[in-house]
Amino acid sequence: MSKTSLLMKKVSVALTGGIVVTSLAGCGSSQTADRPDKPQNDDCRDWEFDDDEGVWVCDDSTSSHYHSYYHGGFFYPSKRSLHGSSSYKSYKTSSKFAGHSSSSKGGFGKGSFGGFGG
């Protein structure tokens, strides 16, 4: 093997390794670092993060706020009421928004919008 082809092989291996490391660095770390702190609220003791809405949802079946969205210190009983909040609208368009952008809802494998559950 010539010196040139050996050098090219080493460069190729180094570049491929760098791409793999860079790709893996992004896995698992997206969104969790930017999420708002989990609420410390006695009205709900079990929380799940809704990645699409970028807010916490009460998952405590014994709570009167079960399946309510929590944002800015308030519970919202539905997505519609959450989306109607001026505070949430501001948050959703800000750089602090911890959810997925609405453009991520379409694309390959997502099916069509609307219909049952859509």
Secondary structure, 3 states (H helix, E strand, C coil): CCHHHHHHHHHHHHHHHHHHHHHHHHCCCCCCCCCCCCCCCCCCCCEEEECCCCEEEECCCCCCCCCCEEECCEEECCHHHHHCCHHHHHHHCCCCCCCCCHHHHCCCCCCCCCCCCC
